[in-house]
């Protein structure tokens, strides 16, 4: 992503949701901007919302703790990364030293994303 092509996007979210997401992303070594860019890249690459969207109850509701939901999300991310690696597809990673997200390809090359 070229810095000159960056645009600012403003979204409105529930305060508690934002705080919980920031806490999760911090534990994953990400920030909100990088996580949002990862979501958008995955959606564009798959030409779809990158998770099931349904009118049926997903099982995540008020009766589940935020820790349980965060753990389920983290497990899904790890599973998705493993599937991508097994198929030789690029995976989204985070370089804590450079503080940047990147796509890593099967040959080990990296495409860094400005967040």
N, C-alpha and C positions, 0 to 999 in steps of 0.2 A: 504494500500500500504506500503510495507516495504522499508525503506530508502536504504537498500542494493540492492534492485531490481530497483531502480530509474535509468533511463537513460536520457541523454540529447538529445533533439530533436531540430533541427534547421529548421526553415521555413522562406521563404522569402515572405513578404507582402508589399503592398503599404504603404508608410510612413503615409499618411493621414488616411488610414484604421486602422493602428496600433494605432495611437493616439486617434482616435474616439473610438476604442474598449477599450483601456485602460481607457478612460474617463467614458465610460459606466460601465465597470467592477468595477471601483473605486466607482461609485455611488451605485452599487449593493453590495459593501463590498467584492469584489473579486480582485484577480490579474490575469494576463494573464495565468500563469501556472495553477492555480486552475480552471479557466474557460475552458482552453483547456482540462484538465483532466476530467472535467464534461462532455464536449462534447464527448470525446472518450468513457467514461463509458456509456453514454446514447446510443451512436451508437452501442457499443458492446452488451449492454443489449437488444436492439431492433433488433440487427442483420441487421441494415439498417442505412442510413443517417437519423437522427432524425427530418427531416423536408422535405417537398416536394421538389424534384428537377425536373425541367421541362425546356424544351426549350422555353416554352411560357413566355411572359413578366409577371413577378411577381407583377408588380405595383410599385416596388421600383426602382426608376431611378434618374437621375440627377435633375428632377423637384421636388423631395421631399427633405425636409430639413433633416439634420442628427438628429435634435431633434425629428422630426416626426417618423423617422425610429427607433430611440432609444426607443421612447414611444411605438411603435407598437411591438417591440421586447420584451420590459418589460411586456406588457400586455399579450403577448403570453406565456411568462415564468410563469406568475401568473396563467393564465388559465391552463397550463399544470400541475402545482403543485396542483391546486384544483382538477383536474380530477384524478391525481394519488392518492391523499389523499382519495377521495370519493371511489376509487376502492380498497383501502387498500394496495396500492403499495408503495415501498420506494420512498422518494423524496430527491433530492439534496438540501442541506441547507448550511448555512455558520455560524460558531460560531465566532462572532467578538471578543469575549474575548480571545479565543484560537488562533484566526486568522487562522482557518482551515476549510476547507469544510468537509462535512460529508454526508452520506446517513442516513436518518432517516426512520425506519421501522414502520409499523402500531402499533406495541407494544411499541413504544417509544425508542427502543434501537437505538444506533448510531454507525456507522462504519466510523471513521475519516479517511480522505484522506490526505496524506502528499503532499504538493504542491511545 
